[in-house]
């Protein structure tokens, strides 16, 4: 891959990650609020009448819309973009590096394996993966009127509490999340290839020149949405484990210990808490990111 091609993929990846992060930040905050173990503390109790006529209280699990309503009522719209700054600082370069590395790996591996085969996409995705989140800021769920942490305050607090080790909390879960990226790209590339083959066959039949059209980008949007839905649903428990590991004063110590503790104390359903919101956020984020990336690459390559 030439230096120009590398720069094109760097720039396109950065653009895709940035646009996606900005437009879907509120959903990321809501998803993060639903994942922690302390989430039930912010939910109003529901009064039920028993058969004996005695009133009892029960805490119910919140939904995405309820969580969004609580945030807006108690804290206003500003918290919906909490952590966006640090997130962008990480997302732009990480996505830029990821897409450049993925394209580079794919080109090199095409010379070793069958070009654009499943093996090529799996290895390229695994080698290029790079994660970044601003969860620490988003987990600072405080009521309006209380002092909130800024990015530098958050860094200082983490260092004071846990030292350098605190910045790497949840890394084991992040590594487990590599599987999600691998599954996503294998399915995405497969659907994209099928769409390309169909278009080539159609243009040859009609003896027309193959050029990019709006329908091609719609097809890529559907490919991104389908692949991300499958990958996220399969690998979602690692997201919950990672968030729990990053809670302040947590009792969780390692990936498998957290996974086991969650199942024991809260049941298997806890491993998928916040999945609906995560999908609602991840699908448009992935569609926006992938289509922006593909569009920028297409425009720069003419």
C-alpha positions in Angstrom: 0.0 0.0 0.0 1.4 3.4 -1.0 1.9 6.2 1.5 -1.0 8.1 -0.2 -3.4 5.1 0.2 -2.4 4.9 3.9 -3.2 8.6 4.4 -6.5 8.2 2.6 -7.6 5.4 4.9 -6.3 7.3 8.0 -8.3 10.4 7.1 -11.4 8.5 6.1 -11.3 6.4 9.3 -10.9 9.5 11.4 -13.9 11.2 9.7 -16.1 8.1 10.0 -15.3 7.7 13.7 -15.8 11.4 14.5 -19.2 11.8 12.7 -20.5 8.6 14.3 -19.4 9.4 17.8 -21.0 12.9 17.7 -24.4 11.9 16.4 -24.8 8.9 18.7 -23.2 10.2 22.0 -26.5 10.5 23.8 -27.4 6.9 23.2 -23.9 5.8 24.5 -24.5 7.7 27.7 -27.9 6.1 28.3 -26.4 2.7 27.5 -23.6 3.2 30.0 -26.0 4.3 32.7 -28.0 1.1 32.3 -25.0 -1.3 32.6 -23.6 -0.6 36.2 -24.7 -2.6 39.2 -25.9 0.6 40.9 -28.4 1.4 38.2 -31.4 0.2 40.3 -30.7 2.8 42.9 -31.9 5.6 40.6 -35.2 3.8 39.7 -38.4 4.8 41.4 -40.1 2.1 43.4 -43.4 0.7 42.1 -46.2 0.1 44.6 -48.0 -3.2 44.2 -51.1 -4.5 46.0 -50.8 -8.0 47.3 -53.7 -10.4 47.7 -53.8 -9.6 51.4 -54.3 -5.9 50.6 -50.8 -5.0 52.0 -48.8 -2.6 50.0 -45.2 -3.6 49.1 -42.4 -2.0 47.1 -40.5 -3.5 44.2 -37.6 -2.1 42.2 -38.0 -2.5 38.5 -35.4 -2.5 35.8 -35.2 0.7 33.8 -35.7 0.9 30.1 -33.7 3.2 27.7 -36.6 5.8 27.4 -37.1 5.9 31.2 -33.3 6.4 31.7 -33.3 9.2 29.1 -36.3 10.8 30.7 -34.6 10.7 34.2 -31.4 12.2 32.8 -33.3 15.1 31.1 -35.5 15.8 34.1 -32.8 15.7 36.8 -29.7 16.8 34.9 -30.7 18.5 31.7 -29.5 17.8 28.2 -25.8 18.6 28.9 -25.0 15.1 30.5 -26.1 13.4 27.3 -22.8 14.6 25.7 -20.7 14.0 28.8 -17.5 12.3 27.9 -17.8 13.4 24.2 -14.5 15.4 24.3 -12.3 12.6 25.6 -14.2 10.1 23.4 -13.4 12.1 20.3 -9.8 12.5 21.3 -9.7 8.7 21.3 -12.1 7.8 18.5 -10.7 9.9 15.7 -7.1 8.6 15.9 -8.1 5.1 16.9 -10.5 4.7 14.0 -8.0 6.3 11.7 -5.3 3.9 12.8 -7.7 1.0 12.7 -9.0 1.4 9.1 -5.5 2.2 7.8 -4.1 -0.9 9.6 -7.0 -3.1 8.5 -6.6 -2.1 4.8 -2.8 -2.5 5.0 -3.1 -6.0 6.7 -5.8 -7.0 4.2 -3.6 -6.0 1.2 -0.6 -8.0 2.6 -2.6 -11.0 3.5 -4.2 -11.2 0.1 -0.8 -12.2 -1.2 -0.6 -15.1 1.3 -4.2 -16.4 1.3 -7.1 -16.5 -1.2 -7.7 -12.8 -1.9 -10.6 -11.3 0.2 -11.2 -14.6 1.9 -12.7 -15.1 5.4 -9.3 -15.8 6.8 -7.9 -12.6 5.4 -10.8 -10.5 6.9 -10.6 -12.3 10.3 -6.8 -11.9 10.8 -6.9 -8.3 9.5 -9.7 -7.3 11.8 -8.1 -8.9 14.8 -4.7 -7.4 14.1 -6.0 -3.9 13.6 -8.5 -3.7 16.5 -8.0 -0.7 18.9 -10.6 0.4 21.5 -11.2 3.6 23.4 -14.1 4.7 25.7 -14.9 7.6 28.0 -16.9 5.4 30.4 -15.3 6.8 33.6 -16.8 10.2 32.9 -20.2 8.8 31.9 -20.5 6.7 35.0 -20.3 9.9 37.2 -24.0 9.9 37.3 -24.8 12.8 39.7 -27.8 14.9 40.2 -28.0 18.5 39.0 -26.4 21.0 41.4 -23.6 18.6 42.4 -20.0 19.2 41.2 -19.3 17.1 38.1 -15.9 15.9 37.0 -14.1 17.3 34.0 -11.7 15.3 31.9 -8.6 16.3 33.9 -10.3 15.9 37.2 -11.4 12.5 36.2 -7.8 11.5 35.3 -6.5 12.9 38.6 -9.1 11.1 40.6 -8.4 7.7 38.9 -4.7 8.2 39.4 -5.2 9.1 43.1 -7.5 6.1 43.7 -5.9 3.3 41.8 -2.6 4.7 40.4 -1.6 3.8 36.8 -3.4 0.5 37.1 -6.7 2.3 37.2 -6.3 3.4 33.6 -6.1 -0.2 32.4 -9.1 -1.5 34.4 -11.4 -3.5 32.2 -8.7 -4.2 29.6 -9.2 -8.0 29.7 -12.9 -7.4 28.7 -11.7 -5.1 25.9 -9.6 -7.9 24.6 -12.6 -10.2 24.7 -14.4 -7.6 22.6 -12.0 -8.3 19.7 -14.3 -11.1 18.8 -17.1 -8.6 18.1 -15.0 -6.7 15.6 -13.8 -9.9 13.9 -17.4 -11.2 13.5 -18.6 -7.7 12.3 -15.9 -7.3 9.6 -16.2 -10.9 8.3 -19.9 -10.6 7.8 -19.7 -7.0 6.5 -17.0 -7.9 3.9 -19.0 -11.0 2.8 -22.2 -9.1 2.2 -20.3 -6.3 0.5 -18.6 -8.8 -1.8 -21.9 -10.4 -2.7 -23.4 -7.0 -3.5 -20.4 -6.1 -5.7 -20.6 -9.5 -7.6 -24.4 -8.9 -8.2 -23.7 -5.4 -9.5 -20.9 -6.6 -11.8 -23.1 -9.3 -13.2 -25.9 -6.8 -13.8 -23.7 -4.3 -15.6 -22.2 -7.0 -17.8 -25.6 -8.2 -18.7 -26.7 -4.7 -19.7 -23.2 -3.9 -21.2 -23.0 -0.8 -19.0 -19.9 0.7 -17.2 -19.8 0.0 -13.5 -19.8 3.2 -11.5 -20.7 4.1 -7.9 -24.3 5.0 -7.3 -26.3 6.1 -4.3 -27.8 2.6 -4.2 -24.3 1.2 -3.6 -24.0 3.2 -0.4 -27.4 2.1 0.7 -26.3 -1.5 0.2 -23.2 -0.9 2.3 -25.4 0.7 5.0 -27.5 -2.5 5.2 -24.4 -4.6 5.2 -23.0 -2.6 8.1 -26.3 -2.7 10.1 -26.7 -6.5 9.6 -23.1 -7.4 10.5 -23.0 -5.2 13.5 -26.3 -6.5 14.9 -25.1 -10.1 14.6 -21.7 -9.3 16.1 -22.9 -7.2 19.0 -25.6 -9.6 20.1 -23.1 -12.5 20.2 -20.3 -10.6 22.0 -22.4 -8.1 24.2 -21.6 -9.6 27.7 -18.1 -8.3 27.5 -19.4 -4.8 27.4 -21.3 -5.2 30.7 -18.2 -6.9 32.3 -16.0 -4.1 31.2 -18.3 -1.4 32.6 -18.5 -3.3 35.9 -14.7 -3.6 36.1 -14.5 0.2 35.7 -16.9 1.1 38.5 -15.3 3.0 41.3 -14.8 0.9 44.5 -15.8 -2.2 42.6 -15.9 -5.7 44.0 -15.1 -7.1 40.5 -11.5 -8.1 39.9 -11.1 -9.9 36.6 -13.1 -10.8 33.5 -14.1 -14.4 34.3 -14.6 -13.6 38.1 -17.0 -10.7 37.1 -18.8 -12.9 34.6 -19.3 -15.6 37.2 -20.4 -13.1 39.9 -23.0 -11.5 37.6 -24.6 -14.8 36.7 -24.6 -15.9 40.4 -26.0 -12.7 41.8 -28.2 -11.3 39.1 -28.9 -14.1 36.6 -28.0 -14.5 32.9 -30.3 -11.6 32.0 -27.8 -9.2 33.6 -25.2 -10.0 30.9 -27.6 -8.4 28.4 -28.6 -5.3 30.4 -28.6 -2.3 28.2 -28.4 -4.4 25.0 -31.5 -2.7 23.4 -30.0 0.7 23.9 -26.6 -0.5 22.8 -28.0 -1.8 19.5 -30.0 1.3 19.0 -26.8 3.3 19.4 -24.3 0.9 17.8 -26.2 0.2 14.6 -26.6 3.9 13.5 -23.1 4.6 14.7 -21.6 1.8 12.7 -23.7 2.6 9.6 -22.7 6.3 9.8 -19.0 5.4 10.4 -18.7 2.8 7.7 -20.6 4.8 5.1 -18.6 8.0 5.9 -15.4 6.0 5.6 -16.4 4.4 2.3 -17.6 7.7 0.9 -14.4 9.6 1.9 -12.2 6.8 0.4 -14.3 6.9 -2.8 -14.1 10.7 -3.1 -10.4 10.9 -2.4 -9.6 8.1 -4.8 -11.8 9.7 -7.5 
